[in-house]
Amino acid sequence: MSFLSLPMIPPALQSELQRIEENTRTLLQVSTSRATVAQTPKQVIWTLNKARLYRYIPVVPAEQRHKVPLFLVFALMNRPYILDLRPGNSFIEYMVKQGYDVYLLDWGTPGPEDKGLKFDDYVLDYLPRAMRKLKAVSGSEELSMLGWCIGAILSTIYAALRPDDGLKNLLLLTAPLDFTDKQAGGFVRWVNDQAFDPDKIIDAFGNVPGELIDYGAKALKPVENYIGSYLTLWDHLDDPRIVQSWHAMNTWVTDLIPMAGATYRQLIQELYRENRLIQGKLIIRGERVDLSRIRANLLNVIALADHISPPCQSESIMTKVSSQDQLLLKVKGGHIGMMAGSGAMKYTWPHIDSWLAARSE
């Protein structure tokens, strides 16, 4: 006989104890296991080193699809399946159903042998080769490229260096491009402290551990990340919808990968500290990155509550490019929530689809 069913315990207390027991079991299960993620059907069509290019299986007949394919470029230090978190909460699933031919570049996990990889390699080796395969498979000489976070840095640099390579539409999400304001939120104040030495980190580890980068991001909002998230889960453990969403997000948040050491050094020194990209002083394999060479149609999406890449780091790109067709879109949510949170399908995805659909024929 369970202690919860003993006659001396009042029924109301028995019920409450049973609820607590069930909630504790649910909490343990979702906090110590991985959710099933990235379920939208896809196939690998290209590889290079650790990187893989996926094409998502179309669900709309060919004659009804948008002519211009969509190429997704995510950050280097997180898994890209945040764009395909779970059925019903997947940007990729949404865009495939809207009739886009969707491709995703997964950078993979850099090993010790990759510590010398730089922005130069990602921009001038990986991206062009992946795009050539995309064009061959899709049959289109034009494409739309969507870059998120550091993926937006890579996409911006590419768009400036290769403006005549078929890039029709450039979509930037929470793009950390301008570090003029050294007192802005995010990492900029930390990494500009003279006590912070990225070379010591790289010398010690080779590649910067994902756990170190993750700690830095969480430390920007420690109460919310280390306490608030779990309290919110506990308060909603009897709501399967919220529990499943939390489980999937926690799976992504804890699925960490390192960043190539040389790339990290460039990010901190040449961008965050010296602000070379926005000032037109960034050199990639001997080529100066001139933002005025960007002519692609530009959609710049900023999250109003972004504490990782504050809006001031994204807005000024609009005055640097030569794009005649450009739109700055400010949406609700934070750095991740604006694309993967509960309001993404209402506030962000339809705006992206509406803008892109008109420019994908």
C-alpha positions as CSV (number, residue, x, y, z in Angstrom):
1,M,0.0,0.0,0.0
2,S,1.4,3.4,-1.0
3,F,1.7,6.0,1.8
4,L,-0.5,8.3,-0.4
5,S,-3.4,5.9,0.1
6,L,-3.2,5.5,3.9
7,P,-6.6,6.0,5.5
8,M,-5.3,8.6,8.0
9,I,-4.4,11.0,5.2
10,P,-7.3,13.3,4.1
11,P,-8.4,12.8,0.5
12,A,-7.5,16.4,-0.4
13,L,-4.0,16.0,0.9
14,Q,-3.6,12.6,-0.8
15,S,-4.6,14.3,-4.1
16,E,-2.1,17.1,-3.6
17,L,0.7,14.8,-2.7
18,Q,0.0,12.6,-5.7
19,R,0.1,15.8,-7.9
20,I,3.4,16.8,-6.5
21,E,4.8,13.2,-7.0
22,E,3.6,13.2,-10.6
23,N,5.0,16.7,-11.3
24,T,8.4,15.8,-9.8
25,R,8.5,12.7,-12.0
26,T,7.7,14.9,-15.1
27,L,10.3,17.5,-14.1
28,L,13.0,14.8,-13.7
29,Q,12.1,13.3,-17.0
30,V,12.2,16.4,-19.1
31,S,15.3,17.9,-17.4
32,T,17.4,14.8,-17.9
33,S,16.4,13.5,-21.3
34,R,16.4,14.7,-24.9
35,A,13.3,15.6,-26.8
36,T,12.7,14.4,-30.3
37,V,13.7,17.4,-32.5
38,A,14.3,18.3,-36.1
39,Q,11.5,16.1,-37.5
40,T,10.8,17.8,-40.8
41,P,11.8,15.3,-43.5
42,K,15.1,16.2,-45.2
43,Q,18.0,14.7,-47.1
44,V,21.7,15.5,-47.1
45,I,22.8,16.7,-50.6
46,W,26.3,18.0,-49.9
47,T,29.1,17.8,-47.3
48,L,32.4,19.5,-46.7
49,N,34.6,18.6,-43.7
50,K,32.0,18.6,-40.8
51,A,29.4,20.7,-42.7
52,R,26.3,19.3,-44.3
53,L,23.7,20.9,-46.6
54,Y,20.1,19.6,-46.1
55,R,17.3,20.0,-48.5
56,Y,13.8,19.7,-47.0
57,I,11.4,17.5,-48.9
58,P,8.8,19.7,-50.6
59,V,5.1,19.2,-49.7
60,V,3.7,21.7,-52.2
61,P,3.5,20.7,-55.9
62,A,6.4,22.1,-58.0
63,E,4.2,24.3,-60.1
64,Q,2.9,26.0,-56.9
65,R,6.3,26.6,-55.2
66,H,8.2,29.8,-55.1
67,K,10.8,29.9,-57.8
68,V,13.6,31.3,-55.7
69,P,15.0,28.8,-53.1
70,L,15.6,29.7,-49.5
71,F,19.0,29.1,-47.9
72,L,19.3,29.1,-44.1
73,V,22.6,29.9,-42.4
74,F,22.7,29.6,-38.6
75,A,25.3,30.6,-36.0
76,L,28.5,28.6,-35.6
77,M,28.3,27.7,-31.9
78,N,24.7,26.3,-31.7
79,R,22.8,23.5,-33.4
80,P,20.7,24.8,-36.3
81,Y,17.7,22.7,-35.5
82,I,16.3,25.6,-33.5
83,L,14.9,26.4,-36.9
84,D,13.1,23.0,-36.9
85,L,12.5,22.5,-33.2
86,R,9.3,20.4,-33.2
87,P,6.2,19.9,-35.3
88,G,3.9,22.9,-35.0
89,N,6.8,25.0,-33.7
90,S,9.2,24.8,-36.7
91,F,10.1,27.7,-38.9
92,I,11.4,25.3,-41.5
93,E,8.2,23.2,-41.5
94,Y,6.2,26.5,-41.8
95,M,8.2,27.7,-44.8
96,V,8.1,24.4,-46.6
97,K,4.3,24.4,-46.2
98,Q,4.3,28.0,-47.7
99,G,5.8,26.6,-50.8
100,Y,9.5,27.4,-50.4
101,D,12.3,25.1,-51.5
102,V,14.3,25.2,-48.2
103,Y,17.9,24.4,-47.6
104,L,19.8,24.5,-44.3
105,L,23.6,24.6,-43.8
106,D,24.6,22.7,-40.7
107,W,28.2,23.7,-39.8
108,G,28.7,20.5,-37.7
109,T,31.1,20.2,-34.7
110,P,34.6,21.5,-35.2
111,G,37.3,19.2,-34.0
112,P,40.8,20.0,-32.7
113,E,42.0,19.9,-36.3
114,D,39.6,22.8,-37.1
115,K,40.9,25.3,-34.6
116,G,42.5,27.4,-37.4
117,L,39.2,27.9,-39.3
118,K,38.3,31.6,-39.8
119,F,35.5,33.7,-41.1
120,D,37.5,33.7,-44.3
121,D,37.1,29.9,-44.7
122,Y,33.4,29.8,-43.9
123,V,32.6,32.7,-46.2
124,L,34.8,32.0,-49.2
125,D,34.9,28.1,-49.1
126,Y,31.9,26.7,-47.4
127,L,29.2,29.1,-48.4
128,P,30.0,29.3,-52.2
129,R,30.3,25.6,-52.5
130,A,27.1,24.9,-50.7
131,M,25.4,27.5,-52.9
132,R,26.6,25.9,-56.1
133,K,25.1,22.6,-55.0
134,L,21.9,24.4,-54.0
135,K,21.6,26.0,-57.5
136,A,22.3,22.6,-59.2
137,V,19.6,20.8,-57.2
138,S,17.0,23.6,-57.3
139,G,17.7,24.6,-60.9
140,S,17.6,28.3,-59.9
141,E,20.5,30.7,-60.5
142,E,19.0,33.0,-57.8
143,L,18.5,32.4,-54.1
144,S,17.5,34.0,-50.9
145,M,19.8,33.7,-47.9
146,L,18.6,34.0,-44.3
147,G,21.3,34.4,-41.7
148,W,20.6,34.3,-37.9
149,C,23.0,35.8,-35.3
150,I,26.6,34.9,-36.3
151,G,25.0,33.4,-39.4
152,A,23.9,36.9,-40.2
153,I,27.5,38.1,-39.9
154,L,28.7,35.4,-42.4
155,S,25.8,36.2,-44.7
156,T,26.5,39.9,-44.7
157,I,30.2,39.4,-45.4
158,Y,29.3,37.1,-48.3
159,A,26.7,39.4,-49.7
160,A,29.3,42.2,-49.8
161,L,32.2,40.2,-51.3
162,R,30.1,38.3,-53.9
163,P,27.2,40.6,-54.8
164,D,26.9,39.2,-58.3
165,D,26.7,35.5,-57.4
166,G,22.9,35.2,-57.6
167,L,21.9,36.5,-54.2
168,K,18.5,38.0,-54.7
169,N,17.2,38.4,-51.2
170,L,19.2,38.8,-48.0
171,L,17.4,38.3,-44.7
172,L,19.2,39.1,-41.4
173,L,17.9,38.1,-38.0
174,T,19.3,39.6,-34.8
175,A,22.5,40.5,-36.6
176,P,25.4,41.6,-34.4
177,L,27.2,43.9,-36.9
178,D,27.8,47.3,-35.3
179,F,29.8,47.5,-32.1
180,T,30.1,51.3,-31.9
181,D,28.3,51.5,-28.6
182,K,30.7,49.8,-26.1
183,Q,28.2,50.2,-23.3
184,A,25.3,48.4,-25.1
185,G,24.0,45.2,-23.6
186,G,25.0,41.8,-24.7
187,F,28.7,40.8,-24.6
188,V,30.2,44.0,-25.9
189,R,31.1,45.5,-22.5
190,W,32.5,42.2,-21.2
191,V,34.8,41.5,-24.2
192,N,36.1,45.1,-24.3
193,D,37.3,44.8,-20.7
194,Q,41.1,44.8,-20.8
195,A,41.1,41.9,-18.4
196,F,39.4,39.7,-20.9
197,D,42.0,37.9,-23.1
198,P,40.6,35.7,-25.8
199,D,44.1,34.5,-26.7
200,K,44.5,32.8,-23.3
201,I,41.2,31.0,-23.9
202,I,42.3,29.8,-27.3
203,D,45.7,28.8,-26.1
204,A,44.2,26.7,-23.4
205,F,41.4,25.0,-25.3
206,G,42.2,25.4,-29.1
207,N,38.5,25.6,-29.8
208,V,36.3,27.6,-27.4
209,P,34.1,25.2,-25.5
210,G,30.4,25.5,-26.0
211,E,29.9,25.3,-22.3
212,L,32.0,28.5,-21.9
213,I,30.0,30.4,-24.5
214,D,26.7,29.1,-23.0
215,Y,27.7,30.3,-19.6
216,G,28.5,33.7,-20.9
217,A,25.1,33.9,-22.6
218,K,23.2,32.7,-19.5
219,A,25.2,35.0,-17.2
220,L,23.7,38.0,-19.0
221,K,20.4,37.1,-17.4
222,P,21.3,34.7,-14.6
223,V,18.1,34.7,-12.5
224,E,15.9,34.1,-15.6
225,N,18.2,31.4,-17.1
226,Y,19.2,29.5,-13.9
227,I,16.0,29.9,-11.8
228,G,13.2,31.5,-13.7
229,S,13.0,28.9,-16.4
230,Y,12.7,26.0,-14.0
231,L,10.1,27.9,-11.9
232,T,8.0,28.5,-15.0
233,L,8.2,24.8,-15.9
234,W,7.2,23.8,-12.4
235,D,4.2,26.1,-12.4
236,H,3.0,24.5,-15.7
237,L,3.9,20.8,-15.3
238,D,0.3,19.9,-15.6
239,D,0.1,21.5,-19.1
240,P,1.5,19.0,-21.7
241,R,1.8,21.7,-24.3
242,I,4.1,23.9,-22.2
243,V,6.1,20.9,-20.9
244,Q,6.7,19.6,-24.5
245,S,7.8,23.1,-25.6
246,W,10.2,23.5,-22.6
247,H,11.6,20.0,-23.2
248,A,12.4,20.7,-26.8
249,M,14.0,24.1,-26.0
250,N,16.0,22.7,-23.2
251,T,17.3,19.9,-25.5
252,W,18.6,22.6,-27.9
253,V,20.0,24.9,-25.1
254,T,22.0,22.0,-23.6
255,D,23.2,20.6,-27.0
256,L,26.5,22.6,-27.1
257,I,29.3,22.7,-29.7
258,P,32.6,24.6,-29.6
259,M,33.6,27.5,-31.8
260,A,36.8,27.3,-33.9
261,G,39.5,29.2,-32.0
262,A,40.6,31.4,-34.9
263,T,37.0,32.4,-35.7
264,Y,36.5,33.3,-32.0
265,R,39.6,35.5,-32.1
266,Q,38.3,37.3,-35.2
267,L,34.9,37.8,-33.6
268,I,36.2,39.3,-30.4
269,Q,39.2,41.3,-31.8
270,E,38.1,42.4,-35.3
271,L,34.4,42.8,-34.7
272,Y,33.5,43.4,-31.1
273,R,36.6,45.4,-30.2
274,E,37.7,47.1,-33.4
275,N,34.4,47.2,-35.2
276,R,36.0,46.6,-38.5
277,L,32.9,45.3,-40.4
278,I,30.7,48.4,-40.0
279,Q,33.7,50.7,-40.5
280,G,34.6,49.1,-43.8
281,K,38.0,47.9,-42.6
282,L,37.4,44.1,-42.4
283,I,39.7,42.2,-44.6
284,I,38.8,38.7,-45.7
285,R,41.6,36.9,-47.6
286,G,42.9,40.1,-48.9
287,E,39.5,41.5,-49.9
288,R,38.0,44.5,-48.1
289,V,34.4,43.9,-47.1
290,D,32.6,47.0,-48.5
291,L,29.0,46.9,-47.3
292,S,28.0,49.4,-50.0
293,R,28.4,46.5,-52.5
294,I,25.4,44.8,-51.1
295,R,22.5,45.2,-53.6
296,A,20.3,42.3,-52.7
297,N,16.8,43.0,-51.4
298,L,17.3,43.4,-47.7
299,L,15.0,42.4,-44.7
300,N,16.6,43.2,-41.4
301,V,14.6,41.6,-38.5
302,I,15.4,42.9,-35.0
303,A,14.1,41.5,-31.7
304,L,13.0,44.3,-29.4
305,A,13.9,42.4,-26.2
306,D,17.2,41.0,-27.5
307,H,19.9,41.0,-24.8
308,I,22.4,39.0,-26.9
309,S,22.4,41.3,-30.0
310,P,20.8,44.6,-28.9
311,P,19.0,46.5,-31.7
312,C,21.7,49.1,-31.9
313,Q,24.1,46.5,-33.2
314,S,21.7,45.7,-36.2
315,E,20.1,48.9,-37.3
316,S,22.9,50.8,-38.9
317,I,23.5,48.3,-41.7
318,M,20.5,49.8,-43.4
319,T,22.4,53.0,-44.2
320,K,25.6,51.2,-45.3
321,V,24.1,49.0,-48.1
322,S,23.1,50.0,-51.6
323,S,19.9,47.9,-51.6
324,Q,17.1,49.9,-53.1
325,D,14.5,47.5,-51.6
326,Q,15.1,47.3,-47.9
327,L,13.0,46.9,-44.8
328,L,13.8,47.1,-41.1
329,L,11.3,45.0,-39.1
330,K,11.1,45.1,-35.3
331,V,9.3,42.2,-33.7
332,K,8.4,41.2,-30.2
333,G,10.6,38.7,-28.3
334,G,14.2,38.0,-27.5
335,H,17.2,36.7,-29.4
336,I,15.8,33.2,-29.6
337,G,12.1,33.7,-28.7
338,M,11.5,35.9,-31.7
339,M,12.0,32.9,-34.0
340,A,11.3,29.9,-31.8
341,G,9.0,31.2,-29.0
342,S,5.3,30.9,-28.6
343,G,4.7,34.2,-30.5
344,A,7.0,33.5,-33.4
345,M,4.3,32.0,-35.6
346,K,2.1,35.1,-34.9
347,Y,4.6,37.9,-35.0
348,T,7.7,36.9,-37.0
349,W,7.1,34.0,-39.4
350,P,4.2,35.6,-41.3
351,H,6.1,38.9,-41.8
352,I,9.1,37.0,-43.2
353,D,6.9,35.0,-45.5
354,S,4.9,38.0,-46.7
355,W,8.1,39.9,-47.5
356,L,9.9,37.0,-49.1
357,A,7.0,35.7,-51.1
358,A,6.7,38.9,-53.1
359,R,10.4,38.6,-54.0
360,S,10.7,34.9,-54.7
361,E,9.0,34.7,-58.1
